[in-house]
């Protein structure tokens, strides 16, 4: 029996990687919108699984980045709530991220890693999602009749 060549193994690995990537991209739930409200559950513990100490206040900062791995950009001001509405003004495909800000005596003491909408471990039921925004076109102009009315 002949051993598979290194070239053949390379082609198999590249093909399998491409199929996996295409399948993963197809599993993203893309929402076309100019505005989207997102919600999240607040953390119950610190990163080391200890309870959040009394006197801590949690706030949340939303981020956007162009999919799949653009530079994160803060959007809006931190919020104490667990929902926020994001308005899109630039065309593109976007991931939405949320970080947790921990404040003690009104001072920021820690910001968590950003939980991204395209990370199955960070989203509800493992359903990754993103937003697609298209700018509106201008109205048609100079409407006219091309045949006289009868």
TIVEXZA-554200 format. One record per atom (N, C-alpha, C, O): x, y, z; residue number from 1; residue in three letters; atom name. Coordinates in pm, whole numbers, always signed. Each point is the difference from the previous one (the first is absolute). Example, Ala and Ser with C-alpha at 12.3 -4.5 7.8 and 13.67 -1.06 7.14 Angstrom:
BEGIN
PT     xx     yy     zz resi resn name
PT  +1319   -569   +780    1  ALA    N
PT    -89   +119     +0    1  ALA   CA
PT    +90   +120     +0    1  ALA    C
PT   +104     -2    +66    1  ALA    O
PT   -139   +107   -138    2  SER    N
PT    +82   +119     +6    2  SER   CA
PT    -77   +109    +73    2  SER    C
PT    +51   +111    +17    2  SER    O
end
This chain:
BEGIN
PT     xx     yy     zz resi resn name
PT    +84   -117     +0    1  UNK    N
PT    -84   +117     +0    1  UNK   CA
PT    +89   +124     +0    1  UNK    C
PT    +99     +7    +72    1  UNK    O
PT   -137    +90   -153    2  UNK    N
PT    +80   +120    -18    2  UNK   CA
PT    -30   +102   +110    2  UNK    C
PT   -116    +18    +37    2  UNK    O
PT   +221    +48    +15    3  UNK    N
PT    -17   +105   +100    3  UNK   CA
PT    -53   +126    -68    3  UNK    C
PT    +40    +33   -111    3  UNK    O
PT   -131    +39   +180    4  UNK    N
PT    -47   +127    -59    4  UNK   CA
PT   +114   +101     -3    4  UNK    C
PT    +80     +8    +93    4  UNK    O
PT    -74    +67   -200    5  UNK    N
PT   +106    +98    -13    5  UNK   CA
PT    -28   +120    +90    5  UNK    C
PT   -115    +24    +40    5  UNK    O
PT   +218    +50     -9    6  UNK    N
PT    -14   +120    +82    6  UNK   CA
PT    -89   +102    -71    6  UNK    C
PT    -78    +70    +64    6  UNK    O
PT    +91    -62   -195    7  UNK    N
PT    -81    +93    -77    7  UNK   CA
PT   -149    -37    +11    7  UNK    C
PT    -85    +87    +17    7  UNK    O
PT    +56   -216    -26    8  UNK    N
PT   -139    -47    +10    8  UNK   CA
PT    -57    +28   +139    8  UNK    C
PT   -114    +42    +12    8  UNK    O
PT   +193    -65    +94    9  UNK    N
PT    -44    +30   +136    9  UNK   CA
PT    -27   +149    +16    9  UNK    C
PT    -98    +40    +63    9  UNK    O
PT   +184    +43   -120   10  UNK    N
PT    -18   +144     +6   10  UNK   CA
PT   -132    +41    -65   10  UNK    C
PT    -73    +82    +55   10  UNK    O
PT    +43   -138   -172   11  UNK    N
PT   -124    +31    -71   11  UNK   CA
PT   -121    -44    +83   11  UNK    C
PT   -100    +72     +6   11  UNK    O
PT   +107   -187    +58   12  UNK    N
PT   -110    -49    +83   12  UNK   CA
PT    -23    +92   +119   12  UNK    C
PT   -114    +34    +32   12  UNK    O
PT   +223     +8    +34   13  UNK    N
PT    -13    +88   +116   13  UNK   CA
PT    -58   +136    -41   13  UNK    C
PT    -89    +52    +68   13  UNK    O
PT   +137     +4   -177   14  UNK    N
PT    -51   +130    -48   14  UNK   CA
PT   -147    -12    -37   14  UNK    C
PT    -79    +89    +33   14  UNK    O
PT    +40   -195   -100   15  UNK    N
PT   -140    -20    -39   15  UNK   CA
PT    -89    -14   +123   15  UNK    C
PT   -107    +60     +5   15  UNK    O
PT   +149   -138    +93   16  UNK    N
PT    -78    -18   +123   16  UNK   CA
PT    -14   +132    +74   16  UNK    C
PT   -107    +31    +53   16  UNK    O
PT   +214    +47    -48   17  UNK    N
PT     -5   +131    +66   17  UNK   CA
PT    -97    +93    -72   17  UNK    C
PT    -78    +70    +64   17  UNK    O
PT    +82    -68   -196   18  UNK    N
PT    -90    +86    -77   18  UNK   CA
PT   -145    -40    +21   18  UNK    C
PT    -85    +88    +16   18  UNK    O
PT    +55   -217    -14   19  UNK    N
PT   -137    -46    +21   19  UNK   CA
PT    -47    +38   +140   19  UNK    C
PT   -114    +45    +17   19  UNK    O
PT   +200    -61    +83   20  UNK    N
PT    -35    +38   +138   20  UNK   CA
PT    -27   +149     +9   20  UNK    C
PT    -96    +42    +65   20  UNK    O
PT   +179    +39   -129   21  UNK    N
PT    -17   +146     +3   21  UNK   CA
PT   -130    +40    -68   21  UNK    C
PT    -72    +85    +53   21  UNK    O
PT    +41   -143   -167   22  UNK    N
PT   -124    +32    -71   22  UNK   CA
PT   -120    -41    +84   22  UNK    C
PT    -97    +76    +10   22  UNK    O
PT   +102   -192    +51   23  UNK    N
PT   -110    -46    +85   23  UNK   CA
PT    -17    +93   +119   23  UNK    C
PT   -113    +35    +34   23  UNK    O
PT   +222     +4    +31   24  UNK    N
PT     -9    +89   +116   24  UNK   CA
PT    -59   +135    -41   24  UNK    C
PT    -81    +56    +73   24  UNK    O
PT   +122     -3   -188   25  UNK    N
PT    -52   +129    -46   25  UNK   CA
PT   -149     -9    -30   25  UNK    C
PT    -74    +96    +21   25  UNK    O
PT    +29   -211    -70   26  UNK    N
PT   -141    -17    -33   26  UNK   CA
PT    -86     -8   +125   26  UNK    C
PT   -121    +22     -8   26  UNK    O
PT   +180    -52   +124   27  UNK    N
PT    -76    -14   +123   27  UNK   CA
PT    -22   +131    +73   27  UNK    C
PT    -63     +2   +106   27  UNK    O
PT   +113   +108   -159   28  UNK    N
PT    -20   +131    +63   28  UNK   CA
PT   -139    +50    -36   28  UNK    C
PT    -41     -6   -116   28  UNK    O
PT    -32    +54   +216   29  UNK    N
PT   -130    +60    -22   29  UNK   CA
PT    +23   +148    -28   29  UNK    C
PT    +31    +77    +92   29  UNK    O
PT    -45    -36   -218   30  UNK    N
PT    +23   +139    -38   30  UNK   CA
PT   -133    +73     +0   30  UNK    C
PT    -95    -41    -68   30  UNK    O
PT    +87   +151   +143   31  UNK    N
PT   -120    +83     +7   31  UNK   CA
PT    +27   +128    -77   31  UNK    C
PT    +91    +75    +33   31  UNK    O
PT   -171    -50   -137   32  UNK    N
PT    +13   +125    -75   32  UNK   CA
PT    -83   +106    +72   32  UNK    C
PT   -121    -16    +16   32  UNK    O
PT   +187   +123    +27   33  UNK    N
PT    -70   +103    +77   33  UNK   CA
PT    +83   +126     +6   33  UNK    C
PT   +122     -3    -21   33  UNK    O
PT   -188   +116    +50   34  UNK    N
PT    +74   +123    +26   34  UNK   CA
PT     +8    +25   +151   34  UNK    C
PT    +69    +91    +45   34  UNK    O
PT   -142   -174    +32   35  UNK    N
PT     +0    +12   +145   35  UNK   CA
PT    -32   -137    +58   35  UNK    C
PT    -84    -73    -53   35  UNK    O
PT   +151    +38   +162   36  UNK    N
PT    -23   -130    +62   36  UNK   CA
PT    +12    +14   +151   36  UNK    C
PT    +92    +65    +50   36  UNK    O
PT   -185   -126    +21   37  UNK    N
PT     +8     -4   +146   37  UNK   CA
PT    +56   -135    +41   37  UNK    C
PT    -49   -104    -44   37  UNK    O
PT   +150   +106   +128   38  UNK    N
PT    +61   -122    +51   38  UNK   CA
PT    -20     -6   +150   38  UNK    C
PT    -14   +102    +67   38  UNK    O
PT    +13   -224    -14   39  UNK    N
PT    -15    -22   +143   39  UNK   CA
PT   +102   -104    +44   39  UNK    C
PT    +49    -78    -81   39  UNK    O
PT    -19    +78   +211   40  UNK    N
PT    +97    -95    +55   40  UNK   CA
PT    -33    -23   +146   40  UNK    C
PT    -73    +77    +62   40  UNK    O
PT   +128   -184     -9   41  UNK    N
PT    -14    -30   +142   41  UNK   CA
PT   +122    +54    +73   41  UNK    C
PT   +112    -15    -49   41  UNK    O
PT   -131    +75   +165   42  UNK    N
PT   +116    +52    +75   42  UNK   CA
PT    +80   -115    +60   42  UNK    C
PT    -56   -106    +30   42  UNK    O
PT   +187   +125    -13   43  UNK    N
PT    +79   -105    +64   43  UNK   CA
PT    -36     -9   +149   43  UNK    C
PT    -35   +100    +63   43  UNK    O
PT    +44   -220     -9   44  UNK    N
PT    -29    -20   +142   44  UNK   CA
PT   +128    -13    +82   44  UNK    C
PT     -2     +6   +123   44  UNK    O
PT   +114    -23   -193   45  UNK    N
PT   +127    -22    +70   45  UNK   CA
PT   +112    +79    -66   45  UNK    C
PT    -15    +54   -109   45  UNK    O
PT   +127    -50   +178   46  UNK    N
PT   +123    +51    -59   46  UNK   CA
PT    +56   -107    -92   46  UNK    C
PT    -52   -111     -6   46  UNK    O
PT   +157   +144    -65   47  UNK    N
PT    +60    -95    -95   47  UNK   CA
PT    +49   -128    +69   47  UNK    C
PT     +2   -106    -61   47  UNK    O
PT    +38   +117   +189   48  UNK    N
PT    +49   -116    +73   48  UNK   CA
PT   -112    -76    +72   48  UNK    C
PT    +26    -81    +89   48  UNK    O
PT   -151   +108   -129   49  UNK    N
PT   -120    -65    +54   49  UNK   CA
PT    -35    +39   +143   49  UNK    C
PT    -90    -62    +58   49  UNK    O
PT   +156   +160     +0   50  UNK    N
PT    -40    +51   +131   50  UNK   CA
PT   -116    +96    -20   50  UNK    C
PT    -12    +62   -106   50  UNK    O
PT    -74    -48   +208   51  UNK    N
PT   -113    +93    -13   51  UNK   CA
PT    +49   +144    -20   51  UNK    C
PT   +107    +37    +47   51  UNK    O
PT   -187    +41   -117   52  UNK    N
PT    +33   +142    -16   52  UNK   CA
PT    -13    +66   +137   52  UNK    C
PT   -106     -9    +62   52  UNK    O
PT   +211    +74    -14   53  UNK    N
PT     -2    +56   +135   53  UNK   CA
PT   -107   +108    +18   53  UNK    C
PT    -31    +74    -94   53  UNK    O
PT    -24    -65   +214   54  UNK    N
PT    -93   +108    +30   54  UNK   CA
PT    +69   +135    -24   54  UNK    C
PT   +121    +13    +18   54  UNK    O
PT   -198    +85    -58   55  UNK    N
PT    +56   +132    -27   55  UNK   CA
PT    +44    +17   -145   55  UNK    C
PT    +37   +110    -41   55  UNK    O
PT    -41   -218    -36   56  UNK    N
PT    +35     +8   -141   56  UNK   CA
PT   -124    +38    -80   56  UNK    C
PT   -111    -46    +28   56  UNK    O
PT   +130   +130   -126   57  UNK    N
PT   -107    +37    -93   57  UNK   CA
PT    +43    -47   -138   57  UNK    C
PT   +115    +20    -40   57  UNK    O
PT   -206    -82    -33   58  UNK    N
PT    +31    -47   -135   58  UNK   CA
PT    -65    +91   -103   58  UNK    C
PT   -116    +40    +14   58  UNK    O
PT   +192     -8   -115   59  UNK    N
PT    -51    +69   -118   59  UNK   CA
PT    +49    -76   -121   59  UNK    C
PT    +86    -88    +11   59  UNK    O
PT   -140   +123   -126   60  UNK    N
PT    +33    -73   -122   60  UNK   CA
PT    +33    +97   -112   60  UNK    C
PT    -65   +103    -16   60  UNK    O
PT   +167   -138    -61   61  UNK    N
PT    +41    +80   -115   61  UNK   CA
PT    -20    -80   -127   61  UNK    C
PT    +48   -113    -10   61  UNK    O
PT   -120   +169    -86   62  UNK    N
PT    -20    -67   -128   62  UNK   CA
PT   +112    +37    -97   62  UNK    C
PT    +55   +110     +3   62  UNK    O
PT    -25   -207    -87   63  UNK    N
PT   +102    +17   -103   63  UNK   CA
PT    -54    -50   -133   63  UNK    C
PT    -88    -86     -4   63  UNK    O
PT   +140   +140   -104   64  UNK    N
PT    -25    -49   -135   64  UNK   CA
PT   +134    -28    -64   64  UNK    C
PT   +101    +63    +32   64  UNK    O
PT   -102   -159   -122   65  UNK    N
PT   +117    -21    -86   65  UNK   CA
PT    -52    -57   -131   65  UNK    C
PT   -101    -71     -2   65  UNK    O
PT   +171   +102   -105   66  UNK    N
PT    -40    -58   -127   66  UNK   CA
PT    +36   -147     +3   66  UNK    C
PT   +107    -38    +47   66  UNK    O
PT   -198    -44    -98   67  UNK    N
PT    +21   -144     +1   67  UNK   CA
PT   +106    -34   -104   67  UNK    C
PT     -2    +62   -106   67  UNK    O
PT    +94   -155   +129   68  UNK    N
PT     +2    -90   +113   68  UNK   CA
PT    +90    +44   +114   68  UNK    C
PT    -18    -48   +112   68  UNK    O
PT   +112   +136   -135   69  UNK    N
PT    +93    +31   +110   69  UNK   CA
PT    +53   +142    -10   69  UNK    C
PT   +120    +23    +12   69  UNK    O
PT   -211    +72    -35   70  UNK    N
PT    +42   +140     -7   70  UNK   CA
PT    +39    +54   +137   70  UNK    C
PT     -9    -70   +101   70  UNK    O
PT    +53   +192   -100   71  UNK    N
PT    +42    +67   +124   71  UNK   CA
PT   -123    +34    +84   71  UNK    C
PT    -91    +66    -50   71  UNK    O
PT    +85   -110   +177   72  UNK    N
PT   -115    +34    +84   72  UNK   CA
PT    -11   +152    +22   72  UNK    C
PT   +100    +68    +25   72  UNK    O
PT   -222    -18    -36   73  UNK    N
PT    -28   +142    +21   73  UNK   CA
PT   -112    +13   +100   73  UNK    C
PT   -106    -61    -16   73  UNK    O
PT   +128   +142   +121   74  UNK    N
PT   -107    +23    +98   74  UNK   CA
PT   -116    +69    -69   74  UNK    C
PT    +18    +85    -87   74  UNK    O
PT   -140   -124   +126   75  UNK    N
PT   -117    +67    -51   75  UNK   CA
PT    -89    +39   +118   75  UNK    C
PT    -38    -84    +81   75  UNK    O
PT     +7   +211    -72   76  UNK    N
PT    -82    +50   +109   76  UNK   CA
PT    +76     +7   +131   76  UNK    C
PT   +120    -29     +8   76  UNK    O
PT   -193    +69    +95   77  UNK    N
PT    +55    +12   +134   77  UNK   CA
PT    -28   -128    +79   77  UNK    C
PT    -93    -73    -33   77  UNK    O
PT   +171    +45   +136   78  UNK    N
PT    -30   -117    +84   78  UNK   CA
PT   -143     +9    +55   78  UNK    C
PT    -51   +109    +25   78  UNK    O
PT    -10   -225     -8   79  UNK    N
PT   -136     -7    +51   79  UNK   CA
PT     -6    -94   +120   79  UNK    C
PT    +76    -97     +8   79  UNK    O
PT   -166   +127    +84   80  UNK    N
PT    -20    -89   +114   80  UNK   CA
PT   -102   -108    -33   80  UNK    C
PT    -10   -100    +71   80  UNK    O
PT    -65   +119   -178   81  UNK    N
PT   -101    -98    -39   81  UNK   CA
PT    +61   -117    -75   81  UNK    C
PT   +119     -1    -30   81  UNK    O
PT   -203    -97     +0   82  UNK    N
PT    +47   -120    -72   82  UNK   CA
PT    -62     -9   -139   82  UNK    C
PT    -12   -109    -56   82  UNK    O
PT    -28   +223     +3   83  UNK    N
PT    -40    +10   -141   83  UNK   CA
PT    +53   +133    -53   83  UNK    C
PT    +19    +95    +76   83  UNK    O
PT     +3    -90   -203   84  UNK    N
PT    +43   +124    -64   84  UNK   CA
PT    -37     -6   -148   84  UNK    C
PT     -5   -107    -60   84  UNK    O
PT    -20   +223     +4   85  UNK    N
PT    -32    +10   -142   85  UNK   CA
PT   +119    +62    -72   85  UNK    C
PT    +54   +102    +42   85  UNK    O
PT    -16   -166   -151   86  UNK    N
PT   +112    +47    -81   86  UNK   CA
PT    -57    +48   -133   86  UNK    C
PT    -79    -69    -63   86  UNK    O
PT   +120   +188    +21   87  UNK    N
PT    -41    +56   -128   87  UNK   CA
PT   +121     +0    -93   87  UNK    C
PT   +109    +42    +37   87  UNK    O
PT   -131    -90   -158   88  UNK    N
PT   +108    -11    -98   88  UNK   CA
PT    -11   +114   -100   88  UNK    C
PT   -109    +33    -47   88  UNK    O
PT   +223    +28    +14   89  UNK    N
PT     +2   +112    -94   89  UNK   CA
PT    +96    -25   -116   89  UNK    C
PT     +1    +75    -98   89  UNK    O
PT    +80   -179   +109   90  UNK    N
PT    +96    -34   -104   90  UNK   CA
PT    -31   -140    -51   90  UNK    C
PT    -25    -91    +79   90  UNK    O
PT    +25    +74   -210   91  UNK    N
PT    -28   -133    -56   91  UNK   CA
PT   +103   -101    +43   91  UNK    C
PT   +118    +32    +18   91  UNK    O
PT   -163   -155     -2   92  UNK    N
PT    +92   -108    +29   92  UNK   CA
PT    -65   -114    +75   92  UNK    C
PT   -120     +2    +29   92  UNK    O
PT   +202   -102     +2   93  UNK    N
PT    -38   -114    +83   93  UNK   CA
PT    +68    +20   +134   93  UNK    C
PT   +121    +23     +7   93  UNK    O
PT   -199    -31   +101   94  UNK    N
PT    +53    +33   +131   94  UNK   CA
PT    -25   -110   +101   94  UNK    C
PT   -104    -66     -1   94  UNK    O
PT   +202    +46    +89   95  UNK    N
PT    -17    -79   +121   95  UNK   CA
PT    -26    +99   +112   95  UNK    C
PT    +51   +112     -2   95  UNK    O
PT   -131   -153    +99   96  UNK    N
PT    -28    +83   +116   96  UNK   CA
PT    +68    -62   +120   96  UNK    C
PT     -5   -121    +20   96  UNK    O
PT    +67   +205    +61   97  UNK    N
PT    +69    -49   +119   97  UNK   CA
PT    -45    +75   +124   97  UNK    C
PT    -44   +115     -7   97  UNK    O
PT    +56   -181   +122   98  UNK    N
PT    -33    +63   +129   98  UNK   CA
PT   +111    -35    +98   98  UNK    C
PT    +38   -117    +13   98  UNK    O
PT    +12   +218    +56   99  UNK    N
PT    +94    -25   +110   99  UNK   CA
PT    -67    +45   +130   99  UNK    C
PT    -86    +87     +1   99  UNK    O
PT   +127   -150   +108  100  UNK    N
PT    -51    +36   +132  100  UNK   CA
PT   +101    +91    +69  100  UNK    C
PT   +118    -32    +10  100  UNK    O
PT   -167   +145    +38  101  UNK    N
PT    +83    +94    +74  101  UNK   CA
PT    -34    -15   +147  101  UNK    C
PT   -116     +5    +39  101  UNK    O
PT   +218    -24    +43  102  UNK    N
PT    -22     -9   +145  102  UNK   CA
PT    +49   +128    +64  102  UNK    C
PT   +116    +38    -14  102  UNK    O
PT   -206    +27    +86  103  UNK    N
PT    +33   +124    +69  103  UNK   CA
PT    -10    -22   +150  103  UNK    C
PT    -90    -69    +48  103  UNK    O
PT   +181   +129    +26  104  UNK    N
PT     -3     +1   +146  104  UNK   CA
PT    +14   +146    +41  104  UNK    C
PT    +94    +68    -41  104  UNK    O
PT   -188    -20   +121  105  UNK    N
PT     -4   +140    +41  105  UNK   CA
PT     +2    +93   -122  105  UNK    C
PT    +62   +107     +3  105  UNK    O
PT   -130   -150   -110  106  UNK    N
PT    -10    +83   -119  106  UNK   CA
PT   +122     -2    -90  106  UNK    C
PT     +1    +67   -103  106  UNK    O
PT   +102   -140   +140  107  UNK    N
PT   +124     -6    -78  107  UNK   CA
PT     +8   -134    -74  107  UNK    C
PT    -28   -105    +57  107  UNK    O
PT    +67   +111   -183  108  UNK    N
PT    +18   -121    -80  108  UNK   CA
PT   +120    -77    +53  108  UNK    C
PT   +112    +53     +6  108  UNK    O
PT   -134   -180    +34  109  UNK    N
PT   +110    -82    +51  109  UNK   CA
PT    +33   -115    -95  109  UNK    C
PT   +108    -59     +9  109  UNK    O
PT   -201    +28   -100  110  UNK    N
PT    +26   -112    -91  110  UNK   CA
PT    -98     +5   -117  110  UNK    C
PT   -116    +38    +16  110  UNK    O
PT   +165    -78   -134  111  UNK    N
PT    -87    -21   -116  111  UNK   CA
PT    +25   -141    -50  111  UNK    C
PT   +114    -39    -23  111  UNK    O
PT   -222    -37     +6  112  UNK    N
PT    +14   -138    -46  112  UNK   CA
PT    +42     -5   -146  112  UNK    C
PT     +2   +102    -69  112  UNK    O
PT    +30   -221    +23  113  UNK    N
PT    +18    -22   -143  113  UNK   CA
PT   -134    +29    -67  113  UNK    C
PT   -104     -2    +64  113  UNK    O
PT   +108    +29   -192  114  UNK    N
PT   -123    +27    -75  114  UNK   CA
PT    -62   -132    -41  114  UNK    C
PT    +66    -86    -59  114  UNK    O
PT   -194    +69    +89  115  UNK    N
PT    -77   -116    -46  115  UNK   CA
PT    -59    +39   -136  115  UNK    C
PT    -76    +96    -11  115  UNK    O
PT   +112   -173    -95  116  UNK    N
PT    -40    +35   -136  116  UNK   CA
PT   -116    -85    -48  116  UNK    C
PT    -14   -116    +38  116  UNK    O
PT    -68   +175   -123  117  UNK    N
PT   -118    -68    -54  117  UNK   CA
PT    +37   -113    -96  117  UNK    C
PT    -86    -81    -34  117  UNK    O
PT   +210    +74    -10  118  UNK    N
PT    +40   -109    -90  118  UNK   CA
PT    +78   -109    +74  118  UNK    C
PT    +66    -83    -62  118  UNK    O
PT    -73    +84   +195  119  UNK    N
PT    +67    -99    +83  119  UNK   CA
PT   -107    -90    +63  119  UNK    C
PT    -75    +44    +86  119  UNK    O
PT    +70   -169   -130  120  UNK    N
PT   -106    -91    +46  120  UNK   CA
PT     -1    -18   +151  120  UNK    C
PT   -105    -28    +58  120  UNK    O
PT   +220    +45     +7  121  UNK    N
PT     +3    -16   +146  121  UNK   CA
PT    -56   +122    +73  121  UNK    C
PT    -23     -5   +121  121  UNK    O
PT     +1   +115   -193  122  UNK    N
PT    -46   +124    +63  122  UNK   CA
PT   -147    +31    -28  122  UNK    C
PT    -57    +90    +63  122  UNK    O
PT     -4   -162   -156  123  UNK    N
PT   -137    +34    -40  123  UNK   CA
PT   -101   -100    +54  123  UNK    C
PT    +35   -112    +37  123  UNK    O
PT   -161   +153    -35  124  UNK    N
PT   -108    -84    +48  124  UNK   CA
PT    -18   -120    -93  124  UNK    C
PT    -10    +16   -121  124  UNK    O
PT     +6   -135   +178  125  UNK    N
PT    -23   -125    -73  125  UNK   CA
PT   +102    -26   -110  125  UNK    C
PT    -26    -79    -91  125  UNK    O
PT   +141   +145    +96  126  UNK    N
PT   +105    -22    -99  126  UNK   CA
PT    -32    +55   -138  126  UNK    C
PT    +69    -33    -97  126  UNK    O
PT   -174   +117    +86  127  UNK    N
PT    -41    +54   -131  127  UNK   CA
PT    +75   +131    -23  127  UNK    C
PT    -36   +105    +53  127  UNK    O
PT   +141   -113   -135  128  UNK    N
PT    +79   +119    -28  128  UNK   CA
PT    -75    +89    -99  128  UNK    C
PT    -75    -49    -84  128  UNK    O
PT    +97   +180    +96  129  UNK    N
PT    -74    +93    -85  129  UNK   CA
PT    +83   +123    -31  129  UNK    C
PT   +102    +26    +63  129  UNK    O
PT   -149    +47   -160  130  UNK    N
PT    +61   +126    -38  130  UNK   CA
PT   -104    +87    -67  130  UNK    C
PT   -113    -44    -24  130  UNK    O
PT   +150   +166     -6  131  UNK    N
PT    -91    +96    -62  131  UNK   CA
PT    +59    +45   -132  131  UNK    C
PT   +120    +27    -11  131  UNK    O
PT   -207    -19    -89  132  UNK    N
PT    +38    +55   -129  132  UNK   CA
PT    -79   +129    -18  132  UNK    C
PT   -122     +2    +17  132  UNK    O
PT   +193   +104    -52  133  UNK    N
PT    -68   +127    -22  133  UNK   CA
PT    +32    +51   -139  133  UNK    C
PT   +116     +4    -41  133  UNK    O
PT   -220    +34    -32  134  UNK    N
PT    +12    +62   -132  134  UNK   CA
PT    -59   +140     +8  134  UNK    C
PT   -112    +17    +49  134  UNK    O
PT   +185    +82    -96  135  UNK    N
PT    -53   +136     -3  135  UNK   CA
PT   -114     +8   -101  135  UNK    C
PT     +1    -69   -102  135  UNK    O
PT    -97   +153   +132  136  UNK    N
PT   -114    +20    -90  136  UNK   CA
PT    +46    +76   -124  136  UNK    C
PT    +90    +84     +6  136  UNK    O
PT   -153   -114   -118  137  UNK    N
PT    +30    +74   -123  137  UNK   CA
PT    -81   +128     -2  137  UNK    C
PT    -99    +14    +72  137  UNK    O
PT   +140    +78   -154  138  UNK    N
PT    -75   +124    -19  138  UNK   CA
PT   -129    -31    -75  138  UNK    C
PT    -13   -103    -65  138  UNK    O
PT    -82   +197    +76  139  UNK    N
PT   -126    -15    -73  139  UNK   CA
PT    +22    +22   -149  139  UNK    C
PT    +93    +69    -41  139  UNK    O
PT   -179   -130    -38  140  UNK    N
PT     -2    +29   -143  140  UNK   CA
PT    -39   +146    -18  140  UNK    C
PT    -73    +56    +81  140  UNK    O
PT   +122     +5   -187  141  UNK    N
PT    -31   +142    -25  141  UNK   CA
PT    -47    +18   -145  141  UNK    C
PT    +16    -89    -84  141  UNK    O
PT    -74   +207    +59  142  UNK    N
PT    -45    +38   -134  142  UNK   CA
PT    -98   -101    -58  142  UNK    C
PT    +12    -43   -115  142  UNK    O
PT   -109     +5   +195  143  UNK    N
PT   -105    -89    -51  143  UNK   CA
PT    -76    +72   -111  143  UNK    C
PT    -19   +122     +7  143  UNK    O
PT    -23   -195   -109  144  UNK    N
PT    -72    +63   -111  144  UNK   CA
PT    -80   -105    -76  144  UNK    C
PT    +28   -120     +8  144  UNK    O
PT   -128   +168    -80  145  UNK    N
PT    -75    -89    -89  145  UNK   CA
PT    +76     -9   -132  145  UNK    C
PT    +55   +100    -48  145  UNK    O
PT    -51   -217    -10  146  UNK    N
PT    +67    -12   -130  146  UNK   CA
PT    -99    -14   -113  146  UNK    C
PT    +38     +6   -116  146  UNK    O
PT   -166    -24   +149  147  UNK    N
PT   -107     -1   -101  147  UNK   CA
PT   -114    +85    +53  147  UNK    C
PT    -28     -4   +119  147  UNK    O
PT    -35    +78   -202  148  UNK    N
PT   -112    +80    +47  148  UNK   CA
PT   -114    -91    +49  148  UNK    C
PT    -20   -110    -51  148  UNK    O
PT    -53   +158   +150  149  UNK    N
PT   -116    -75    +50  149  UNK   CA
PT   -111     +5   -102  149  UNK    C
PT    -13    +99    -71  149  UNK    O
PT    -67   -205    +61  150  UNK    N
PT   -111     -3    -96  150  UNK   CA
PT   -130    +25    +68  150  UNK    C
PT   -104     +1    -65  150  UNK    O
end
